[in-house]
């Protein structure tokens, strides 16, 4: 069953990151990481080709209130996002009675390989299970996105099934791997 959330007043902190709501003054940072070819495409959206595209996305983040900005503590800039969204598991008969959301994330290419995303994911999992009262969290990655696969497996998710994701903006359908983590299995 789907649960409504509002992250607009939530601030979470890890060793290296501050997870907080996006602000209007994050536009330049959002554009800086989202305009790099290959970053958005790994998540199913085309890299931003103008600051206006980033402004539209930023406005949707502000309106929907379900995406954290990932602010790097040392560099004092937003380097990615992590959202809590409606899950494919809500449509699955096995999980329909559970309170389930899915996470989705993107990180600036300049910060790949530093362990930042597992750090952010684990903080959000703790928040989702212990503050939002969710029963499970799902996530997925495109079959060839090995970086996301590593984050997902490192965070304790278990593989459930293969699926398909159609990106209208990229004009492409991706094979994806779908995972779930239950509250009882979160350490």
Secondary structure by P-SEA (a helix, b strand, c coil): cbbbbbcccbbbbccccccccccccaaaaaaaccccccccccccccccccaaaaaaaaaaaaaaccbbbbccccccccccccccccccccccccccccbbbbbbbcccccccccaaaaaaaaaaaaaaacccccccccccccccaaaaaaaaaaacccccccccccccccccccbbbbbcccccccc
